[in-house]
Amino acid sequence: MRTGKNVIFFMVAFTMFGCLSRKHQITPDPLSSQENIVLVPSAVDGKGYLTALDGQTGSIKWEMPFYGDVKIGREKLFLNQAAYNRIEKYSDTLSLYTNAPLTKNLLTIDPFTGKSVGEVYNLLKPGFHLSCCHELQVNQLIGVENEVAFMALMFRGPFSNGSATTQKFTVYATELKTGSVKWTTDIPTTKIPAFDDLVNAMLVKDSKIYIGGMQYSLILDAQTGKTVQGFSIGKLIEPVDGNFYKTERDKVIAVDSKSGAVKWQFTRENMPLSKPAISDGVLFTAADDGKLYAFDAQTGSKKWEVQIKNANNGGFHALQVNDGLLYGTFMNGQMYAIDPGNGSIKWEAQLDLNFYVSPWNFQIRGNFVYAWDLVNRVVALDKKTGRQIWDKSMKGVFQYNYPAVFTKDN
């Protein structure tokens, strides 16, 4: 969650309103047979909006009033009103939780037109209580799998001497077709407190729910809500090839996903490291001074390290491997495509974007790289050359969520 902004909860209205202005745009060569839609959440004059952009041209396909988090899938988009989370890939329509009284909570919307195609009530409606900082209650969408939405209901307050006297953390599963609740599970707040920096630390994948608190991590069975496993190590989400990988400021740590034992770690003394990217058994991470590293993901043995040029204005903030190249963004607005075999630079682009410290400030779909800055700009690049295709500036600023890309193969 970004700091310095007040949390505001908006009622959802279904009137359309323009929220983008065109900075400059280039008509692109056809780069892909895929149809991409870039979903951009923004706030304009105190009101939230979600705008769908054509991924090839940057033109507006549709927009709607909205404030909340979004999950994307193979065929559908799922939105949770008035919560905070990055946008992730899930399915071909759009489901919206308004958490508003006397309205249907769950809406299904065609992602290509923005039109509603179904509505149901979510039967577990907490309602929000925001009586001047005494109590805070948030209903966050963790993810969707097999037409079931998994929610996190967190409550904290009232406060005394700066601390919450009561807190509650409940995970529950809601059927998308009917709105009925399948199960509820209370998370022990002695191990994972409510609002324990969980905005980007919960995930649904392969019938499991991963919850990575600051000091403790938990895995739930998505079918029943029962605990599968717990670890006395925080921020363990999404295992890869039998391991969890995490960053703790100047350390990258590999943890066995069955035993919870630390298998190896790498430390750069007093030098923050990026969230790792893992591909084909190799782990990549980068330091704030612009040095890039490759390790054997299972053993931790170093394969190579290189110093990327022009790195004196802040190092890598995000890394992703896609189609045989390693992509990374710098704080100074640069993007690099790098050979993952030896660290050599394939191309670099100066985007003049004010990248924030986040591993989610760009996504790659088809032959496009989509990147966004701290405030209100989205840029599309040709991933093979770094050539800029289009550039959009938002009116207002981004919401707490990150933009995301929905892809449909033609």
C-alpha positions as CSV (number, residue, x, y, z in Angstrom):
1,M,0.0,0.0,0.0
2,R,1.3,3.4,-0.8
3,T,1.9,5.7,2.2
4,G,0.6,9.2,2.8
5,K,-2.9,8.6,1.4
6,N,-6.1,8.2,3.3
7,V,-8.2,5.1,2.7
8,I,-11.5,6.2,1.2
9,F,-14.3,3.8,0.4
10,F,-16.5,4.6,-2.6
11,M,-20.0,3.4,-3.5
12,V,-20.0,2.0,-7.1
13,A,-22.2,3.7,-9.6
14,F,-22.6,2.5,-13.1
15,T,-22.3,5.6,-15.2
16,M,-19.4,6.1,-17.6
17,F,-16.9,8.9,-17.2
18,G,-13.8,9.8,-19.1
19,C,-10.6,9.6,-17.0
20,L,-7.8,9.5,-19.5
21,S,-6.0,12.1,-21.5
22,R,-3.8,11.3,-24.5
23,K,-0.1,12.2,-24.1
24,H,1.1,10.9,-27.4
25,Q,0.4,7.8,-29.3
26,I,2.0,6.0,-32.2
27,T,0.0,3.6,-34.4
28,P,1.9,0.4,-33.9
29,D,2.8,-2.4,-36.3
30,P,0.9,-5.5,-35.5
31,L,3.1,-7.1,-32.8
32,S,0.9,-10.0,-31.7
33,S,-2.2,-12.0,-32.6
34,Q,-3.1,-11.8,-28.9
35,E,-5.7,-9.3,-27.8
36,N,-4.4,-7.5,-24.7
37,I,-6.5,-5.2,-22.4
38,V,-4.6,-3.0,-20.0
39,L,-6.7,-2.3,-16.9
40,V,-5.8,0.9,-15.2
41,P,-7.3,1.9,-11.8
42,S,-7.2,5.6,-11.1
43,A,-8.7,8.3,-8.8
44,V,-10.0,11.6,-10.3
45,D,-11.2,14.4,-8.0
46,G,-11.8,12.0,-5.1
47,K,-13.6,9.4,-7.3
48,G,-12.3,6.0,-8.4
49,Y,-12.4,4.6,-11.9
50,L,-11.3,1.5,-13.8
51,T,-10.3,2.1,-17.4
52,A,-9.7,-0.6,-20.1
53,L,-7.2,0.3,-22.7
54,D,-6.5,-1.5,-26.0
55,G,-3.1,-3.1,-25.5
56,Q,-2.0,-2.5,-29.1
57,T,-3.0,1.2,-29.5
58,G,-3.6,2.5,-26.0
59,S,-7.1,3.7,-27.0
60,I,-9.9,3.5,-24.4
61,K,-12.2,0.4,-24.8
62,W,-14.5,1.2,-21.8
63,E,-14.4,2.7,-18.3
64,M,-16.5,2.6,-15.2
65,P,-16.6,4.1,-11.7
66,F,-14.6,1.7,-9.4
67,Y,-12.4,1.7,-6.3
68,G,-10.8,-1.5,-5.2
69,D,-8.7,-4.5,-6.2
70,V,-8.8,-6.7,-9.3
71,K,-8.0,-10.3,-10.1
72,I,-7.7,-11.4,-13.7
73,G,-8.1,-15.0,-15.1
74,R,-8.2,-16.9,-18.3
75,E,-11.7,-15.7,-19.1
76,K,-12.9,-13.4,-16.4
77,L,-11.9,-10.3,-14.4
78,F,-12.9,-10.1,-10.7
79,L,-13.0,-6.8,-8.8
80,N,-13.4,-6.3,-5.1
81,Q,-14.7,-2.8,-4.3
82,A,-13.0,-0.7,-1.7
83,A,-10.0,-2.9,-0.9
84,Y,-6.3,-2.8,-1.7
85,N,-4.4,-5.3,-3.8
86,R,-2.3,-5.5,-7.0
87,I,-4.1,-6.8,-10.1
88,E,-3.3,-10.4,-10.9
89,K,-4.2,-12.7,-13.7
90,Y,-7.3,-14.9,-13.2
91,S,-10.4,-15.5,-16.0
92,D,-13.1,-13.6,-19.2
93,T,-15.7,-11.5,-17.3
94,L,-15.5,-9.1,-14.4
95,S,-16.9,-9.6,-10.9
96,L,-17.3,-6.6,-8.6
97,Y,-17.9,-6.7,-4.8
98,T,-19.4,-3.4,-3.8
99,N,-19.8,-4.1,0.0
100,A,-22.7,-1.6,-0.2
101,P,-26.1,-2.1,1.5
102,L,-29.2,-2.8,-0.6
103,T,-27.1,-3.6,-3.7
104,K,-25.9,-6.8,-5.2
105,N,-22.3,-7.3,-4.2
106,L,-21.0,-9.5,-7.0
107,L,-21.2,-8.3,-10.6
108,T,-19.9,-10.1,-13.7
109,I,-18.9,-7.9,-16.6
110,D,-17.6,-8.7,-20.1
111,P,-14.0,-7.4,-20.1
112,F,-14.1,-6.5,-23.7
113,T,-17.2,-4.2,-23.5
114,G,-17.5,-3.4,-19.8
115,K,-21.1,-4.5,-19.8
116,S,-22.7,-6.4,-16.9
117,V,-23.7,-10.0,-17.7
118,G,-24.7,-11.2,-14.2
119,E,-25.2,-10.1,-10.5
120,V,-25.4,-12.0,-7.2
121,Y,-25.3,-11.1,-3.5
122,N,-22.3,-12.0,-1.5
123,L,-24.0,-13.3,1.6
124,L,-21.1,-12.4,4.0
125,K,-21.4,-8.6,3.9
126,P,-19.4,-7.1,6.7
127,G,-20.1,-3.4,6.1
128,F,-17.4,-0.8,6.9
129,H,-17.1,1.0,10.1
130,L,-14.8,4.0,9.9
131,S,-15.7,6.2,12.9
132,C,-12.8,8.6,12.9
133,C,-9.9,6.1,13.1
134,H,-11.4,4.1,15.9
135,E,-12.2,1.0,13.9
136,L,-11.1,-0.3,10.5
137,Q,-12.7,-3.2,8.5
138,V,-11.6,-4.3,5.0
139,N,-12.8,-7.1,2.8
140,Q,-10.0,-8.0,0.4
141,L,-10.2,-10.3,-2.6
142,I,-7.3,-12.8,-2.4
143,G,-8.0,-14.6,-5.6
144,V,-10.4,-16.7,-7.6
145,E,-10.2,-20.4,-8.6
146,N,-12.8,-22.8,-10.0
147,E,-15.6,-20.1,-9.9
148,V,-15.0,-19.5,-6.1
149,A,-13.8,-16.2,-4.8
150,F,-11.6,-16.3,-1.7
151,M,-11.9,-13.2,0.6
152,A,-10.0,-11.9,3.6
153,L,-12.1,-10.0,6.1
154,M,-9.9,-8.0,8.5
155,F,-11.0,-5.9,11.5
156,R,-8.9,-3.8,13.8
157,G,-10.0,-1.4,16.6
158,P,-10.9,0.4,18.7
159,F,-7.5,1.9,19.4
160,S,-5.9,2.7,22.8
161,N,-2.5,4.4,23.2
162,G,-1.9,3.8,19.5
163,S,-2.6,0.1,19.5
164,A,-5.7,-1.8,18.5
165,T,-7.5,-3.5,21.4
166,T,-9.3,-5.9,19.2
167,Q,-8.5,-7.5,15.8
168,K,-10.0,-10.3,13.7
169,F,-8.8,-11.9,10.5
170,T,-11.2,-14.3,8.7
171,V,-10.7,-16.0,5.3
172,Y,-13.9,-17.2,3.5
173,A,-14.9,-18.7,0.2
174,T,-17.8,-17.4,-1.9
175,E,-19.5,-19.2,-4.8
176,L,-19.5,-16.8,-7.7
177,K,-22.7,-18.1,-9.3
178,T,-24.8,-18.0,-6.2
179,G,-23.1,-15.7,-3.7
180,S,-23.3,-18.4,-1.0
181,V,-20.4,-18.8,1.4
182,K,-18.8,-22.3,1.3
183,W,-16.6,-22.0,4.4
184,T,-15.0,-19.5,6.8
185,T,-11.8,-19.8,8.7
186,D,-10.4,-17.6,11.5
187,I,-6.7,-16.9,11.2
188,P,-4.8,-16.7,14.5
189,T,-4.0,-13.0,14.9
190,T,-1.3,-13.9,17.5
191,K,0.7,-15.3,14.5
192,I,-0.6,-13.2,11.6
193,P,-2.1,-9.9,12.8
194,A,-4.9,-8.3,10.7
195,F,-3.4,-5.8,8.2
196,D,0.1,-7.4,8.8
197,D,1.4,-5.9,5.5
198,L,-0.7,-8.5,3.7
199,V,-1.7,-6.3,0.7
200,N,0.6,-8.3,-1.7
201,A,1.2,-11.3,0.5
202,M,-1.8,-13.6,-0.2
203,L,-2.3,-15.9,-3.1
204,V,-4.6,-18.6,-4.4
205,K,-3.0,-21.3,-6.6
206,D,-3.5,-24.9,-7.3
207,S,-6.3,-25.4,-4.6
208,K,-4.2,-23.8,-1.9
209,I,-4.3,-20.4,-0.2
210,Y,-1.0,-18.9,0.8
211,I,-0.9,-16.2,3.5
212,G,2.5,-14.6,4.2
213,G,2.5,-12.5,7.4
214,M,5.6,-10.6,8.5
215,Q,6.7,-13.3,10.9
216,Y,4.6,-16.3,10.1
217,S,3.2,-18.0,6.9
218,L,0.2,-20.2,6.5
219,I,-1.2,-22.5,3.8
220,L,-4.9,-23.3,3.7
221,D,-6.8,-25.9,1.7
222,A,-9.0,-23.9,-0.7
223,Q,-11.7,-26.6,-0.7
224,T,-12.2,-26.7,3.0
225,G,-10.4,-23.7,4.6
226,K,-8.5,-26.1,6.9
227,T,-4.8,-25.4,7.7
228,V,-2.4,-27.5,5.5
229,Q,0.9,-26.2,6.9
230,G,2.4,-23.3,8.9
231,F,5.9,-21.8,8.9
232,S,7.6,-19.7,11.5
233,I,9.1,-17.6,8.7
234,G,7.2,-14.7,7.2
235,K,6.4,-13.8,3.5
236,L,6.4,-17.3,2.1
237,I,4.1,-17.3,-0.9
238,E,4.0,-19.2,-4.2
239,P,6.6,-22.1,-4.0
240,V,8.7,-22.7,-7.1
241,D,10.2,-26.2,-7.7
242,G,9.9,-27.2,-4.1
243,N,11.2,-23.9,-2.6
244,F,9.9,-20.6,-1.4
245,Y,12.1,-17.6,-2.2
246,K,11.9,-14.3,-0.4
247,T,13.9,-11.1,0.1
248,E,14.6,-9.5,3.5
249,R,16.2,-6.2,2.6
250,D,19.8,-7.2,2.0
251,K,19.2,-11.0,1.9
252,V,17.7,-13.4,-0.6
253,I,16.6,-16.6,1.2
254,A,15.5,-20.0,-0.2
255,V,13.2,-22.0,2.1
256,D,12.2,-25.7,1.6
257,S,8.4,-25.7,1.0
258,K,7.9,-28.9,2.9
259,S,10.1,-28.6,6.0
260,G,10.4,-24.8,6.2
261,A,14.1,-25.1,6.6
262,V,16.4,-22.5,5.1
263,K,18.3,-24.1,2.2
264,W,20.6,-21.2,1.4
265,Q,20.8,-17.4,1.5
266,F,22.8,-14.6,-0.1
267,T,23.6,-11.4,1.6
268,R,24.8,-8.0,0.3
269,E,25.7,-6.2,3.5
270,N,23.5,-3.0,3.9
271,M,22.5,-3.1,0.2
272,P,18.8,-3.7,-0.5
273,L,18.0,-6.5,-3.0
274,S,15.1,-6.8,-5.4
275,K,12.4,-9.5,-5.3
276,P,13.9,-12.5,-7.0
277,A,12.8,-13.8,-10.4
278,I,13.2,-17.5,-11.1
279,S,13.3,-19.3,-14.4
280,D,14.7,-22.6,-15.6
281,G,16.3,-23.3,-12.3
282,V,18.1,-19.9,-12.1
283,L,17.3,-17.2,-9.5
284,F,18.0,-13.6,-10.5
285,T,18.2,-10.7,-8.0
286,A,19.7,-7.2,-8.2
287,A,21.1,-4.7,-5.7
288,D,20.4,-1.0,-5.3
289,D,23.8,-0.2,-6.7
290,G,22.9,-1.8,-10.0
291,K,24.7,-5.0,-9.6
292,L,22.8,-8.0,-11.1
293,Y,23.2,-11.6,-9.8
294,A,22.3,-15.1,-11.1
295,F,22.3,-18.1,-8.7
296,D,21.5,-21.8,-9.0
297,A,18.0,-21.7,-7.5
298,Q,18.4,-25.1,-5.7
299,T,21.9,-24.7,-4.3
300,G,22.6,-21.0,-4.2
301,S,25.8,-21.3,-6.1
302,K,26.6,-18.1,-8.0
303,K,26.5,-18.3,-11.8
304,W,27.5,-14.8,-12.6
305,E,27.3,-11.2,-11.5
306,V,27.5,-8.0,-13.6
307,Q,27.4,-4.3,-13.0
308,I,24.7,-2.7,-15.2
309,K,25.8,0.8,-16.4
310,N,24.0,4.0,-15.6
311,A,23.0,2.5,-12.2
312,N,24.1,5.4,-10.0
313,N,20.6,6.9,-9.7
314,G,19.0,3.8,-8.0
315,G,19.2,0.1,-8.8
316,F,16.7,-2.4,-10.1
317,H,13.3,-2.5,-8.6
318,A,11.6,-5.2,-10.6
319,L,12.8,-8.3,-12.6
320,Q,10.9,-10.7,-14.8
321,V,12.0,-13.5,-17.2
322,N,10.0,-13.8,-20.4
323,D,10.7,-15.7,-23.6
324,G,14.4,-16.1,-23.1
325,L,15.2,-12.6,-21.8
326,L,15.5,-11.0,-18.3
327,Y,13.7,-7.6,-18.0
328,G,14.3,-5.1,-15.3
329,T,13.3,-1.6,-14.4
330,F,15.4,1.1,-12.6
331,M,14.4,3.9,-10.3
332,N,15.7,6.4,-12.8
333,G,13.1,5.4,-15.4
334,Q,15.2,3.0,-17.4
335,M,14.2,-0.4,-18.6
336,Y,16.7,-3.2,-19.7
337,A,16.4,-6.4,-21.6
338,I,19.2,-8.7,-20.5
339,D,20.6,-12.1,-21.6
340,P,19.9,-14.4,-18.6
341,G,22.9,-16.6,-19.6
342,N,25.6,-14.0,-18.9
343,G,24.0,-10.6,-18.0
344,S,24.8,-8.8,-21.2
345,I,22.4,-6.0,-22.2
346,K,20.2,-6.7,-25.3
347,W,18.5,-3.3,-25.3
348,E,17.8,-0.4,-23.0
349,A,15.1,2.2,-23.0
350,Q,14.9,5.5,-21.2
351,L,11.2,5.9,-20.4
352,D,11.3,8.9,-18.1
353,L,9.0,7.1,-15.7
354,N,9.2,7.7,-12.0
355,F,9.2,4.0,-11.1
356,Y,8.3,3.2,-7.5
357,V,9.9,0.5,-5.4
358,S,7.7,-2.4,-6.4
359,P,8.2,-5.8,-8.2
360,W,5.0,-5.1,-10.1
361,N,5.7,-2.0,-12.0
362,F,5.6,-3.7,-15.4
363,Q,4.0,-6.7,-17.1
364,I,4.8,-8.6,-20.3
365,R,2.1,-10.0,-22.6
366,G,2.7,-11.3,-26.1
367,N,5.2,-9.1,-27.7
368,F,4.5,-6.1,-25.5
369,V,6.0,-4.7,-22.3
370,Y,3.6,-2.5,-20.4
371,A,5.2,-0.3,-17.7
372,W,3.7,2.3,-15.3
373,D,5.1,4.9,-13.0
374,L,4.3,6.1,-9.5
375,V,1.6,8.5,-10.5
376,N,-0.4,8.3,-13.7
377,R,1.5,7.1,-16.8
378,V,1.3,3.8,-18.8
379,V,3.8,3.0,-21.6
380,A,3.8,0.1,-24.1
381,L,7.1,-1.1,-25.6
382,D,8.0,-3.7,-28.2
383,K,9.6,-6.4,-26.0
384,K,12.1,-7.5,-28.7
385,T,13.6,-4.0,-29.4
386,G,12.5,-1.7,-26.6
387,R,10.8,0.6,-29.1
388,Q,8.0,2.7,-27.6
389,I,4.6,1.9,-29.1
390,W,2.3,4.2,-27.1
391,D,2.2,6.4,-24.0
392,K,-0.8,7.4,-21.9
393,S,-1.2,9.9,-19.1
394,M,-4.0,9.5,-16.6
395,K,-6.1,12.3,-15.3
396,G,-5.7,12.1,-11.5
397,V,-3.5,9.4,-10.0
398,F,-3.3,5.6,-9.7
399,Q,-5.3,3.9,-7.0
400,Y,-3.6,1.6,-4.5
401,N,-3.7,-1.2,-7.0
402,Y,-1.4,-1.7,-9.9
403,P,-2.5,-1.8,-13.5
404,A,-2.7,-5.2,-15.0
405,V,-3.1,-6.9,-18.4
406,F,-5.8,-9.3,-19.6
407,T,-4.8,-11.4,-22.6
408,K,-7.0,-13.4,-25.0
409,D,-5.5,-15.5,-27.8
410,N,-7.1,-15.0,-31.1
